Amino acid sequence: MKRIRTGLLCLALATTAASYAQDAPPQQPAQQQPAQQQPAQQQPAQQQPAQQQPPTGTEPPVQTGQTRMPPPPPKVVDVRMPGETGWWIGVTGWLPVGSTYVNKGKESTFTAPAYLKFPGTSKGQPGGEIGIAVGLHNTLRLSYMFSKAAGTQTLAHDTVAFSQTYNTGDALATSYKMSNYKISYEYLTWPYPVENRHFRLKTLWQVQYITFKSNYDVPIKSSTPDVNGNLTSYAANGSKSFFTPTFGLGIQEYAAKNLRFEVNGSGFGLPHSFHLIDLDASIAYRVGRIELRAGARGLDFRTSAKSDYYNYGRLGGAFVGIRWYSE
């Protein structure tokens, strides 16, 4: 009986093990798993040919969809008025009035008076000028003008003029010529950029040369022989001059395309030495290449007082002029 039970138990266990073996899935060999997963790992290698690198020595294409270039700056309109291009040449006529003087300076070695006021009135004097446009609205100008006069006066006291002594009561004849040479660089200071504005403010950078030549004589004495029949000359002459820089401002207003107003003022000086003040104002009207000008000019000057003699004066008057422009 006991053997029968043992046999039945062994049969039941065998039946159960066979049933479990039939229901379990079959197991694959371990070496076949890498072969089945390898295609999935090679997918990135198959996508690399799509990302082509640019050849050596060439730049990558610009991706306009990602980079935006800034807009170009607005173009500035620069309007040049007549006379601000090319070059021009002109002549002027000046009618100066005023007074000029001579006196002894600090280096004089005599005690007699030497102060004289030149008599006479200057007549109209010609002058000239040349201008060149330099850069944007800048100008380089060269000009020349002069004033001269002659007259006679009776001396109220003994006077010494350039080492020549004249006595009280002498009819002294004098003459002079004052010349002014000027180089002026007129630099546009405001507005900038000019665009289409009609107003100009310029700084003036100049070099000027002043020369004053004077002559003295007593014609009656010079033409009258002495007791021995000899003639004695009482003529004398002097010349004083100086170079100086001058600085100033100039204003121009174009009321119309062919109508212009202009005012300039400059000067420079050293205390107890020399000085120069130069002023002018004008109105100009242009027809074609010809421009007509009219205005007034003033000049206040003094040569160096540290020499034996010096000249000084203040002259001013109206002027007219005409210019021809190359453009």
C-alpha positions, 0 to 999 in steps of 0.5 A, a space after each residue: 500500500 505504501 508503495 502504491 502511494 509513493 508511485 502515484 506521487 512520483 507520477 503526479 510530479 512527472 506530469 506536472 513538470 511535463 506540463 510546465 515545460 510545454 507552456 514555457 516559450 522557447 529560449 533563443 541562443 545568447 549569441 543571436 541577440 547582438 546580431 538582431 540589435 545591430 541594425 538599430 545601432 547603425 541608424 546614426 551612421 546611415 544619417 551622417 551623409 546628409 550633413 555635408 561639410 563645406 569644402 575647404 577654402 569656402 565660407 558657409 552660406 549666409 542664413 538670411 532667415 536667421 541674420 538681419 543686416 542693419 539698414 543703410 544710414 540715410 544719405 545726407 544731402 549737401 547743397 552747395 550754394 553759388 561760389 562754394 565750388 571752383 575758384 574766382 577772381 575779383 577787383 574792388 574799388 575802395 574809398 577810405 576816409 579817416 586819419 593816419 599818424 606818425 610818432 616817435 617810438 621807444 627807441 628814439 634818441 632825440 627829445 624834439 616832438 615827432 608827432 604828425 597827423 597826415 593831411 589830405 583825403 584818399 581818393 578811390 583806390 583799386 584792390 584785388 582778390 582771388 578765392 579757391 574753394 577748399 573742401 566742403 564749404 571752406 574757402 582760401 582767399 588772397 586779397 590786396 588793398 591800399 590807401 594813400 593821400 597827400 597834403 600840406 600843413 604848416 608846422 606849429 612847432 619844431 618837428 623831427 621826421 625820420 632824422 630830418 628836422 623841420 622848423 616852426 612855420 615850415 609848409 611841410 608836404 607829406 604823403 603816405 601809402 598804406 598797403 594791406 596783404 591778406 591770406 584768409 582760410 575761412 573754415 565752416 564751423 556751423 552748421 554741420 552737416 550743412 544739408 540745405 541750410 542757407 546760413 554759414 558761420 565760419 572761423 577765420 584763420 589769417 595772416 596779414 602784412 601791413 606796410 606804411 610808407 611816408 614821405 616828407 619835404 618842404 618844397 620851398 626850402 628844397 627849391 631855394 638856393 642858399 647864399 652860395 647858390 647851392 640847393 639843400 634837400 629837406 626831403 625824408 622818407 620812412 617805412 614801417 611794416 609788420 606781419 601778424 596772424 589774425 583770428 575772427 568769425 565770418 557770417 554768410 546768409 544766402 537770402 536767395 540762391 543768387 543773393 548773399 549777405 556777408 559780415 567778417 571780423 578779425 584781429 590780433 595784437 600785442 600790448 604796447 607793440 602792434 595791433 590790427 583790427 579788420 572788419 567788413 560787411 557786404 551784399 552780393 548779387 550774382 548773375 550767371 558767373 558774374 557777381 556784383 558786390 557793395 559794402 563797407 570796410 574798416 581797418 584799425 592798425 598800429 606798427 610796433 611802438 618799440 622802434 624809433 618811429 611807428 605809424 598808426 591810423 583808423 581807415 574806413 569807407 565804402 567799396 564796390 567790387 565785381 567777381 568772376 566765378 569758374 563755376 
